Amino acid sequence: LADAKKEQIDVARQKLDDLEADAANNQKALSDAKEDLKETREQRAADAEFLRNLKKTCGDLDTDWERRSKTRTEELKAVTEAISILTEDDNRETLSRSLAFLQQRSGAGASAT
């Protein structure tokens, strides 16, 4: 009977030791998980700040792009209008006469010297 009780006590002590080891492991795991959670929250806050800055930067870039695109469109329109004006028949004739006149004067001045 005493041997049986001693055996029960030994088994109970072994079980207690195992439970204490499990508790220590669980406490360590909990501590690690809390540290990971803290680091994850800090990283999330940093990522959220980065995202806010990125959205602002992208918004600014979109605005700049729209402004530049509008400017380029206006420039192309102005160049197209200028080409249209210069290539109209009446204007082409006037420009040809002016150019011919300049060439004649240049040629006449060269022969006079």
C-alpha positions in Angstrom: 0.0 0.0 0.0 2.8 2.4 0.8 4.5 1.5 -2.5 1.3 2.3 -4.3 0.9 5.6 -2.6 4.6 6.5 -3.3 4.0 5.6 -6.9 0.9 7.9 -7.0 2.9 10.7 -5.5 5.8 10.2 -8.0 3.3 10.2 -10.9 1.6 13.3 -9.4 4.9 15.1 -9.0 5.9 14.2 -12.6 2.6 15.5 -13.8 3.0 18.7 -11.8 6.5 19.2 -13.2 5.2 18.7 -16.7 2.4 21.2 -16.1 4.8 23.7 -14.6 7.1 23.3 -17.7 4.0 23.8 -20.0 3.0 26.9 -18.0 6.5 28.3 -18.4 6.5 27.6 -22.1 3.0 29.1 -22.4 4.2 32.2 -20.5 7.2 32.5 -22.8 5.0 32.1 -25.9 2.6 34.7 -24.5 5.4 37.1 -23.9 6.7 36.6 -27.4 3.2 37.0 -28.9 2.8 40.3 -27.0 6.1 41.6 -28.3 5.2 40.5 -31.8 1.8 42.3 -31.5 3.5 45.5 -30.2 6.0 45.4 -33.1 3.2 44.7 -35.6 1.2 47.6 -34.3 4.2 49.9 -34.6 4.9 48.7 -38.1 1.2 49.1 -39.0 1.3 52.7 -37.7 4.4 53.4 -39.8 2.8 51.8 -42.8 -0.3 53.9 -42.4 1.8 57.0 -42.2 3.7 56.0 -45.3 0.4 55.3 -47.2 -0.9 58.7 -46.2 2.2 60.4 -47.5 2.2 58.2 -50.7 -1.5 59.2 -51.4 -0.6 62.9 -51.0 2.4 62.5 -53.2 0.4 60.7 -55.8 -2.3 63.3 -55.7 0.3 66.1 -56.2 1.8 64.2 -59.1 -1.6 63.7 -60.6 -2.3 67.4 -60.3 1.0 68.3 -61.9 0.5 65.8 -64.7 -3.0 67.2 -65.4 -1.5 70.7 -65.5 1.3 69.8 -67.8 -1.0 67.8 -70.1 -3.3 70.8 -70.3 -0.4 73.1 -71.1 0.9 70.7 -73.8 -2.6 70.5 -75.3 -2.8 74.2 -75.4 0.7 74.5 -77.0 -0.3 71.9 -79.6 -3.5 73.8 -80.4 -1.5 77.1 -80.7 1.1 75.4 -83.0 -1.7 73.9 -85.1 -3.4 77.2 -85.5 -0.1 78.9 -86.4 0.6 76.3 -89.1 -3.0 76.7 -90.4 -2.6 80.4 -90.6 0.8 80.1 -92.3 -0.4 77.6 -94.8 -3.6 79.4 -95.9 -3.5 80.3 -99.6 -3.7 84.1 -99.0 -1.0 84.0 -96.4 1.2 81.7 -98.4 1.0 84.2 -101.3 1.9 87.1 -99.1 4.8 85.3 -97.5 6.1 84.2 -100.9 6.0 87.8 -102.2 7.8 89.0 -99.1 10.4 86.4 -99.4 10.8 87.1 -103.1 11.1 90.8 -102.4 13.8 90.2 -99.8 15.7 87.9 -102.2 15.5 90.6 -104.9 16.8 93.3 -102.7 19.5 91.1 -101.5 20.5 90.2 -105.0 20.3 93.8 -106.2 22.4 95.0 -103.3 25.1 92.4 -104.1 25.4 93.4 -107.7 25.6 97.1 -106.8 28.8 96.6 -104.9 
